[in-house]
Amino acid sequence: MPTSATLPTSAMTPAAGKLTDLEIKDAHLIFGSVWRDLEADFGRANLRFPKEIILLGGAPGAGKGTNTAFITKTRGLTCQPVVISALLDSPEARTLKNAGNMVGDREVVSLLLRQLLRPEYRDGVILDGFPRTKVQVECLKLLVDKMQALRTEFYESTLSIHFRQPTIHIMVLFIDEKESIARQLKRGRETKAHNDEVARSGVGELLEDRPTDHDEGLARRRYRVFKEQTWDALQSLKEIFHYHFINAQGTFGEVEQNILRELEYQSTLELDPRTVDRIRGVPVASEIIVGARQELVKRLDSYELEHGELFARVITFIEKKMLPIVIRHAISGVALINTEDAVLEESLALAMLIDVFSERGYHAVVDLHRIEVPERFDAATGHITCRTKKVFRIQIRFQGSEIRRG
């Protein structure tokens, strides 16, 4: 799968090293053990993971925390992100640590997969801080394989909606080393000033104060750890999943625009293949507007050259009966007109009316309502004879006039 952006030379690092046979064996043992526990505790039919998983990585100071809310809104997600550092400070993780156990790859994968089974994550979730090791990368691949296998297993069942085509995004917010160090130290100064004010006034809450935000050497080391570990892990997935490299060097607005461009909706990548095949015959809006102006001109000329008499009647109807009403609504920009005029009985006349208004810069919508009107009542049989009255309800919208008051 091609990447979504070309990395600048300054961002390049050596390609991620392949796992050794021992590392692959460890990953499969770890994942297999975790998966067996999940099946035993929940049952296969309840192993319902998120439809969309966004793996969010970023250099220190790149703005992961700042941009997470924007990414969540852009993707239409309704749940909070799963932050691995917070997950490792959960009651479950503390229980492990209090028992003298290390929170290693197995524990991280187990805690994460159990978290992802929560109902609020069914449609999608952002993962902040996963994967960070080669073993975790391999476990992620194994998870996606299991999700695909479950989808195949339940494809023709009533549970198929719970096992949809998984969509995995790798999203990396990147800034260079110099910018990262500057932002970390700036954050440290702002955090200290804020916490000093909270301590002085007693108002507000203390912010997390990281030692790396006050020491240039530690800030540089933190950046290099990211490049050597997290960056390496995420890069190893770029050929498998949708990969998004986000230039986070600019302003908030510029970064948000970069994110929007990278996450532009692509139905063929996200929908189930059966769904794509079903709706393939309906063109997307961006396709039908190509050449629409030329087609409109062609139709209008054909009305004049091939149906001149009817076209003239339609234009007369517009000028004499519609425009006076439209003009009276010049401030609101919306005119609603009901008519029974016989000129509109012909379907071509309706097409002409819509096209004329479109060419003139209006938006016209026509609805036909059929109303049964009683005409005769047979007292002997009780039968009521009705005639059908056709009422054309026309809505004309355009840019209204703004009135300044005061």
N, C-alpha and C positions, 0 to 999 in steps of 0.2 A: 504494500500500500504506500503510495508516495506521501511524503510529508507535506504539510500545508505551508511551509515557509522555508526559505533557505537560510541557514544559520550564518551569521557574520563570522569572519575568520577569527575574531577575538573570542568567539563563543565555543570554538571547536576544542574537543578533547579527544584523546585516543578512543577508538571504538570500544564499547563494553566487552570485556573478556568473557569468553564462554565459560559456562559452569563446568567444573570438573565432574568426572563420573561420580565421585563421592558426594559432591554438592547436589547433583541431580538425584542421587539415591536418597540423600537426607531430605530433600524437598518432597519427594514422593512419599517417603515414610511419614513425614510430618503431616502432609495434606491428607493422606489416606487415613491416618489416625483421627484427625479432626473431623473428616467427613463421616467416618463410621459413627462417631459420637453424635453428630448432627442427625443422622438417619435414625439412630436409636432414640434420641430425645424428642424429635419432631415428626419423624415419618417422612418418606420421600415426597409424598403429595403436598407436604407443607414446607418444603425447601424452596420458598418463593423469594428470589432475590430481586434487586432493583432492575427495572427495564434499562435504565441508563446509569452508568457509573462514570463520573468525571474524576480522574486522578489528578489532583492539583499539586503541582510542585513549583517551587520558586526559590530564587536566590534570596539570602537574608536581605531584608529591606526592599524586596521587589513589590510588596504590596499585596501579599496573599490575603491577609486579614481585611484590608481595605476593599479589595475587589471581589471577595467571596460573595458578598450580598448582591453585587451587580450581576455576577455570573448566575447566581441562584435565580434572580428575577428574569434574566435573559432566557434561561432554559425553562422557565415556568415551574420551577421546583417549589414545593411548599414546606419542605423540612429543613431543619438546621443541618449544616455539614457534619460529617463524622470526622472529628479531629483526633488523630491517633495519640497525640500526647495527652489529651484529656481522657481518652479511653484507657490509657495506661495508668491513670490516676483514679480510675473508677473503683468502687468497692470490691468488684471481682478481682481486679489486678492487685489491690492492696492486700486482699486475703492471700493471694499467691505469695506476695513479697513477705508478708508477716509470717508465713509458714517456712520462710527461708528459701523459697524457690526463686529462680531468675525468671524475669519476663523476657523469654527468648522468642525466636521465630514462631515456634509452635503456639506459644501463649498468645502472641500478637495475632496470628492467623485465626485462632479459635475465638478470641474476643471479638475480632472484627466480623467474622462470618455470622456469629450469633447476633451481633448488633444489626447487621444488614437484613436479617430476617424480620425485623420489626415492621409492622404494617405501614408506618408512615414513610418508609423508604421505597415502597413498591414501584412508584413511577420513576424515581431517580434520586440520586444522592451525589454529593461532592465528598470525596475522600481527601483529607488534608494530611499528608505525611506518610502515605503508603503507595508503593512499596519503597523500602529503604535499603534492602539487602538483596543479593542475588537469589537467595532461597525464597524470599517473599515474592520476587518477580516470578519465579517458577510456580509458586503456589497460586499466584493470580492467573497464570495461564491455565493451570489445572482447574481452577474455579470456573473460568469461562467455558472450558471443555465440558464440565459437569452441567453448566447452565444450558449449553446446546443439547446435551444428551437428554436432559429433562424435557426440553422443548420438543424434541423428537418423540420421546416416550408419551407425552400427553397431547401431542399435536391434534389427534382426532377425537379427543375426549372433551367432556364438558368443562374440564379444568384448563383448557388450552389458553384462556385469557390470562391465567396466572403465570404462564411460562412463555412469554413473548420473546421475540428476537432481541438478544441483548446488544446494547450499544455501549462501547467502551471508548472514552476519550482520554488521551494523555494531554494535559495542558500545563505548559511550563512558562511561568512568568520570568523573563530573563533581564538582568541588568549586569553591567560589567563590574569588575572588582572595585574600581575607584568609586563608582556611584553607590555600590553596596555599602562600603565602609563609611562613606559620607552620610548615608541615610541612617545607618545603625547608630552612629555617634550623635546625629541630630535627634533621633528618637530618645537616646539616653538623656540628652540635655532637657528635652521637653518633659520627659517622665520625671526627672529630678525636680524640675520647677513645679510641676503639678503636685507631686507628693509633698514637697516642702510647704506648698500653700494649703493642702489638706491638713497637714500636721499643725500648721499655724492657726487655721481657722476652725478646724474640726468639721468642715463641710466637705462632702464629696467622698469618693472612694479611692483608695490607693491603687495605682496601676502597677502591673508587674514590672519590676526593675531588673533587667538582665545585666550581669557583669560584663558581657561582651559588648554592651552598648556604651561602655565608658572607657574601654581600652582598645586602642587602634590595633594592637597586636592580636588581641583576642577576636576582634571583629574580622580581621584578615583571615585568621585561622578558621573561623566559622564559615566564611565564604569558601575557602579551599576545601573544607570537609564536604560542603554541599557539592562542589564540582567533582570531587573524587568519589563520592558515595551516591547521594540522591540523584544527581545528574546522570551518573553512569547507569543507575538502575532504570531510570525513566527512558534514557536513550535506547536501552536494549529492547524496549517495547514498541519503538516507533515504526517498525516494519510490520507489526501485527495489528495494531489498533489505530484508530483515528488520532493523528498527532497534530497538536497545535502549539506552535512556538509564538509566544506573545512578547513583543518588544515592550518592556515596561519602563523604559528609560524616560519617557515623556511625562507630560502633565496627566492628571487624572482623566481629563476629557479625551486626550489622545489615546491613553491606554484602553479606555472603555470602547473607543471606536475600533481599536485593534482587536479587542475581544469579540465585538459584534461581527466583524468581518470573518473571523475564524470560526464562529459558531453559527454561521448562516445555515438555516434549515435546508437539509437535503433529504427529500423523502426516500430516495432509493437506498440511502444508507441507514435509515432509521426504521422504516416500516417493514413489516413482515413481507417476504417476497410474494405471498399470495395476495396481500392487500395491494401491493404495487401493480401486479398483473390485472387485478380487478378494476383499478381506476385509471389504467394507462390510457384509455381512450378519451379521457377528459383532459384537454390541454391546460397547462398552467397559465395563469393570467399573463405572465411575462411573455409567453409565446403568442397569444392572440393579439396583443397590442402592437406587435411588430408588423408594420405595414398597414395598420388599421386606418391611418389617415388617408393613404392612397386608395384603399378599398372604399372609404366613405366618398371620396371625390368621384370614383368610378360609378358608384351607385347613384349619386345625385345627377350626374350627367346622363345616365341611362334613363332616369325618371323623365328628364326633360326631352330627350331624343326619342324615347320609345313609348312613353306614357304621358305625353304632354298635356292632354285634356284633364286627366285625373290629377296630375301634379299641380296644374293651375288651380283646380278646385280646392286642393289641400292648402295651398299657399293662401288663397282667399280666406278660407276658414281660419287659418292661423292669424292672419292680419286683422280680420274684421271681428272675430269672436274671442280669440284667445289673448292677443297682445294687450287689449285694454285691461284685462284682468291681471295679466302678468305685470304690467307697468304699475298698477295700483299696489302691488306687493314688492316694489323695488327695494324697500327698506329691509324687509324680512328675508328676501331671497327665496321664498317658497310660495308658489301659487298652486292651489288645488281647484280643479275645474271639472265639473260634471256636465256631460253633454249627451244628447241622443241624436246628434246630427247624423243624417244618413250618409254623409260623405265617408264616414269612418267604418261603414259596413264592410267595405272591401279591405281585406287583410293587407294588401299592398299600400293602401292609404295610411294605415297605422305605421308601417315601416317608413314611409315618406315623412310623416310627421316627426317621428323620433330622430331620423337622420337630419332633417332640417334644423331642429333645435340643437342637435349635437354639433353641427357645422357652425352654428352661431354662438357656441360656447355655453349652452344650457345643458342640463341633464333632465331628460324627459322619461317618465315611466307611465305606462298606460295599463289599467286593469279593466276588464270587461265584467260587469255585473248583470246577471239576468234576474229580472224581478217579475214574478207572476202577478198579473193584475186581473182581478175578477171582472168579467164582462157580462155574463148571463147566468141567471139562476133558474133552474127548472124545478118549479114547486112540486111537480108530481113525483119526480125521481130524487129530488134533493141534490142533483148533479150541478156543480158549478163549473162553468166554462171560463177558462182564463186565457189571456194573451200574454205572450212573453215580451216584456219591455227590456231593451238593451240600453244600459247606461254605461258610458265610457268615463271612467274616473282617471283624470290625467293629473299627474304631479309634475310641476316644472320647478327645478331647483337651479339656483345660480348664486354668484357672489353678491350678497346684499350690501346696501349702503350703511355705513356706520355714522351714527349721529352723536356728536359730542354735546354733552350737557354741562352747564355751569361755565 
